[in-house]
């Protein structure tokens, strides 16, 4: 088992496919690679050699049903034929050119993103991944505001990346000891965590209102003239917070009234994950952010690519200034070609709408499970194919099974029992995070949820 808590488990009856699963000599990375988010000496995992749709398989022929889109990024499933084809065709024409030169796929992708977001006359800055997209969004907000060291307001129980600056932006228990947010001019406020509301609210609406007020109070303490931006996740996140419906519109109204930019970290929540192209769109055009950051589903994880999308106001302020920033592989032609193909796939296969429909059905089933299992304290999400199950020791007191972010033994046992059965779940702390590819078959999704039902029953009867 990998020391990371994204557990891959074997299917008892792997589906038959073509000869793409033919065995070949495999070199293990066990003793040569430093792996992320784990103790490298404890890392052990099979070597994955192929995938298709919601499945991937290892060198020994074991097949895995992906219920987390791996790191919530394989929205299009594995090896989407149209995206792979686009990469191959672009590779034959031009593999690489720096952003000092233009390329057709970069231009096409920028136009498509601006059109999908409704950011008329905006601009797109391409990055390599989500973390540098968030760093660049903050750079651009500060530069556009004329505040080189302007404050950035973020929240706890958030995640924006693992670079030093992004660790400062993040309210993540795993990395808070590694960096001092104030050194990066970052101020954090409490989260709109309605199930365990830090404001002692009795309802989701009240918790959302008080969470917005906390942001307002922090801006006022710093002085709006010294705050560059508020950086927040509109919906899905690995820390398991799904804000109340009044939170994002409240943030937009607040930041607009204070003259502070609002940055939407859509790295995880975009491209159908939450039932819209971008999660903020659920609240209408009035809730458009000033900037948003993208990655993961931007190419369906077929190639690394991130982006910062800026509205007209920010773009006009930046386009006449020198931008002292960028990385060699920003806007890589191969990655942008994959992005163009990914957007076409989301459109042609109506995957945004499909995610919304299947996500609603998944949420109803999870709510039914919540009524049957005292172990399930809360179920949230479900705007698309993203939902969080929070396990508790007592539903009345909402006592957690283990202090955050520890993973409780009951959840470890649940995952262990799944190891030989072929469903890949993502767990974190007391949470089970469900985020299957948008192309998952309805029967596969139904069977996986029924399997989860049985696993929880077994734990409760132990």
N, C-alpha and C positions, 0 to 999 in steps of 0.2 A: 504494500500500500504506500502511496506517496505520503510524505509528511505534510503536504498541503491538504486542506480539508475539502477538496473537490474530489470526491471518491468515485472512481470508475469501477463498475461492476459488470460481470460477465453475463451474457445472455445464455440461458440454458439451451435454446434452440436457435442459433444464429441463422438469419435468412440466407438463402442461396443467391449468389451473384455471379458475375462473369469471372474471367480469369484474372482480374485485377488483384485478386487476393493471393496470387501465386507466391509461394515462399521464396525468399531470397536471403543471402547472408546479411546478418544484422550486427552492427557494432553498438555495444551498450555505452551509454553516457555516464553510467554509475560512478566511475572513478575519475572522470575527466572534466565534468561540467559543474560549475557552481549554479545551483538552482535557486530561483527566487522564492520568497515567502516561506522558507523552511530552513531547518538545520541541514546543510548539505550532506553531512555524514549520515543523516537518517533518511535521506531521499532514496526511494526505490519505486519504480513504476515500469510497466511494460513499454516497449517501443511501439508507437503507433505508426502504421505503414499505409493506411488508407481510410477513406470515408466516403459516404454518399448519403445525402439527405440528413436525417436525424441520427444516423449511425456512423460510428468509426470503429476500426478494428486494429488489433495489434499483430505483431510478427508471428504469434502462435495461433492466429486464426480466431481469437476470442473477439466477439462482437459486443459493442457497447451502445445502448440507447442513451442519447444525450438529453438529459432533462434540465441542463443549465446553460446550453449553448457554450459550453466550456466556461470561459470568463465572461458570460453574458454578451458574447460578441458574434457568434456564428449564427446570426439571424437568418441567413439564407441556407442554413444547413452546411454540410461539408461537401466541397468539390462541386459547387453549383456549375452545371455545364456551360451556361452562358458567360459566367464570370471567368472561368478557366479558359474558354475560347477567346475572350477579349484579351486576356493576359498573353496568350500565345501569339495572337495576331499583332499586338503591340510590340512584343519582344522581337518579332521578325522585322518590324519597321525601325524602331528606335527604343533601346533599353533605357538610356539615361541622357539627360541634359540638365544642367543646373537651371535654377529659376532666373538666372540672368538672361536666359533665352526663353522664347515662348514655345509651348507645345499644344497641339490640338486637344488631347484629352484633358489637360489642365483647364483650358478655356471652357470646354464643354461641361466639365464637372462644376466649375464655378457658376456658370449660368444656371445649371440645373438646381444647385443648392439655393441660390438666390430666388429662383422661381418658386421652389417648394416652400421656402420660408416666407415668401411675400416681402422680401427685403429689396424692394425696388431701389435701384441706384446704390445698393450696398456694395461691399467688397468682400472677397474671401482670401484669407491667408492660409496656405497649406502648411501643415506640419508633419511630423513623422508619426506621432501618436497622441494619446489623450493628455498626458502630463504636460508635454511641451505646448499643446494647444491651450491648456489652462494658464501656463506661465505667459504665453504670448497674449492671451486675452487681458491679463492683468497689466502687462507692459503697455498694451494699446490703450487701455482705459486710463492709465496714469498719464500717458503721453497726450491723449486727446483732451484730458482735463487740465493739462499743464501742471500736474502734481507728481514730480519725480518720485517722491516718497509718500504719496497719498495713501491713506488707510484703505485696507480691504476688509470688509465685514464678511465673515463666514460663520458657520455654525458647528457645534460639536456633533458627534455621530455623523460625520460627513467624510467623503473620500474624494480627493482630487488628483492623486498621483503620488509617486514615491521619490521624486527629486526633492532636494532640500526645500525649495520654495513651495512645492506642492504639499510636502509634509506640514509646512507651516500653515498653508491654507486649510488642510484637513483637520477635522476633529476626530482623529483616529487613535484609539487606545493603544494600538500596536506600535505607533511611532511617536507618540507625544513626548517621550523622554529624549528623543534625538534632536529636537529643534525647539527654539524659543520663538513662538509666533510673533511676539512684539519686535524682535530683531528684524523681521520682514514686514513690519508695519501691518500686521494682521491682528484683528480683534475678533474673537469668537463669541457667539451668543448661544443660548440654549435652543435645542431643536424642537420642532412641532411634532413631538413624539406622543401622539394622542393617547395611546394605550398606557403609557407611563408618563403622563404630561408633567414636565418639570415645573409648570406653573400651577400645579394642583387644580387644574380645570376639571369640570365635571362633564364636559362634552367636547367633541371634536371641533365644533365651530368656535367655542370659547378658547380652546387650546390654540387653534390657528390664529385667532385674533391676538391673543397674548404673545404668541411667538413673533408676530409682525410688530407688535408694540415694543418687544425687546430689541428688535433691529432698529426701530425708530429711536429708542432711548440711547442706543450705542452710537448712532450717527450724531445725535444731538450732543452727546458727551464729547465726542471728538470734534464736533463742528462740521457741518455739511461742507463747508468750504475746504476742508482738509481730507475729506473722504472721496476716494476715486471711484469705488465700486462696491457693490454687494455681489458676492459670488455664491450661488446656491444651486443644488440639484433640484429640478422641478418635480421629479418623481423617483424613479428606480435608483437604488444605490445598494452597494454591498453591505452597508451598515444597517440595512433593514428598515429605514425610515421612509414611510409613504405619507407625505403631508396631507392634512385636511384640505378639502376642496377650496376653502376660502384663503388659503395661505399664499399661493402664488399671485392671484389677483391683488391681494393686499400688499404684497411686496412691490408689485409693479406700480400701484398707486402711490405707495410711500416713496419709493426711489424717484419717481417722476416729480413728485411734489418737492423733494429736497434737492433736485438737480444732481442726483448721483446715478451713475450708470448701473444697470442691472445685467449681470452676466449669468446666463443659463448654462450650467454644466450638463450638456446633453450627451456626454460620452457614452453612457449606458442606456439612457432612456429614449434615444432617437431611433428612427428607422423602424417604426412599427412595434418596438418593444412595449410601449405603453399605449398602443392603439392609434397613434397618430404618426405623421412624419417626424414631428418633434413634440415632446410631451407638453410644452407650454401651449400648443395649439388647441388643446382641449378646453382652454379658457377663453379662446377667441382672440381676434386681432388686437384688442385693447390690452392684452397681456403680453405682447411681443417684448422680448428683452432687447437691450441695446446691442449686446454681443451674445453669441452662443458658441460653445465648443463641441466638436464632434470627433469621433474616432470609431472603434469597434464596428458597428453595423454599417459604417460608411463604405466599407468594401466587403462587408460580411465576414471580416477577418481573413479574407483570402490573401491580402497583403497589408503591411503596416501603413496607415495613413491617418492623419488627423487634420482638423481644420478649425479656423476661427472665422465665423461669419459675422460681419459688422453691418449695422444698419446705415442708412444714408448719412445720418448725423455724425456718427463716428467716422465713417469713411471719408467724408468731406474734410474733417479736421486732420486726418492722417495723410491724405493723398498728396498734400503739398509739403510734407515734412520728410526729412531723412529718417528711414527706418533702420536703425543700427541693430539688426537682428536677423536671424535665419540660420538654418542648418543645411548642410550639404544636400541632404536627401529630401528637403522640403518640396512637396509637389512632384515627387518622382513620377515620371510618365507611366511606368508600369502600374503603379498604385492608382494613379488617376484614371487610367483605362479601366481598371477593376472597379473603381468607384462609379464610373459612368454606366458600366454593365450592371452593377448592383442596383442602381436606381431604376434602370429599365426593368430589371427582374422584379423589384418590388411593385412597379406599376403594372407590368404585363400579367403578373400572376395574382394581382390584387391582394398582396400579402399584408398590407396595412389594415385593410378591412377584415381580412381573415384573422389576423391577430386580435382585433377588437372582438370579433365574434367568439373565437375559441377562448379568449381570455375571460369573457363574461361567463361562458359555460364552465370553465375551470374554477372560477371564483364561487359559483353556485355550489359546485361539488365540494369544494373545500369548506364552505360554510356548513354544508350538511355534515361533513366529517367533524367539524367543530362541535356540533350539537351532540355527536355520539361519543366524543373522546374528551375526557376531563383533562388530558395532557395538553390539548390544544387550547391555549389561552386566547390567542388572537389570530385572525386571518386578515390580511390587508393587501391592497393592490388590485389586480384584476381588470385594469383599464385596457390591458392588452395581455400578451402572454408573459406576464410577470406577476408573481404573487409571493408573499412571505407568510410562512406559518411560524408563529412563536410558541414554543413549548413552555409550560409552567408546571410547578409542583402542586399548586393549588389555584384553581380558577377564580375562587372568591377573593383571595388576597392578592392574586396575580404575582405571587412569589416566584421568581425565576428558578429554574432548575440549577443554574450556576451563575456566579457573578460574571457580567460582561467583561471581556470577550471570551471567557473560558467556554469550552465545549463540554456539556454535561455528559456523564457516563451513559445516561439513558439514550442520548442522541447518538453517541458513538456506537452503542449496541445496535441501534436501529440501522445505522449504516453498515455495520459489520454483517448483520443478517442479510443485507442486500448484496453482499459481495459476489456471490455465485449466481445471481439471478438476472443480471443484464440490464440494470437501470442505473444511470449515472446521475446521482444527486449532488447538489452543492449545499453544504451546511456551513454555518458560521455562528459560533456562540450557541445560543438557544434557538437559532433560526434554521429553518429549511427554506432555501431560496429556489423557487421554481421558475425557470426561464428557458423553456425548450425552444428550439429553432421554429421559426414561423411556418416552416414547411412540414412540421411533424404531422404524421397521419392521425386523424381523429381517433382511430382505434388504438394507436400506440399511446396517445395521451390518456385515453380512458383506462387502458390497462395499467399504465404506470400509476395513476391515482388510486386505482383499486388495490394495487400492490402496496402502496403507501398506507392505505387504510388497514390492511392486514398486519403490516409491520408495527403500526402504532398499537393495534389491538394486542399484539404479542407482548409488547413492552408493558402495557397496562395490566395484563394478566400475570406477569412474572412475579 
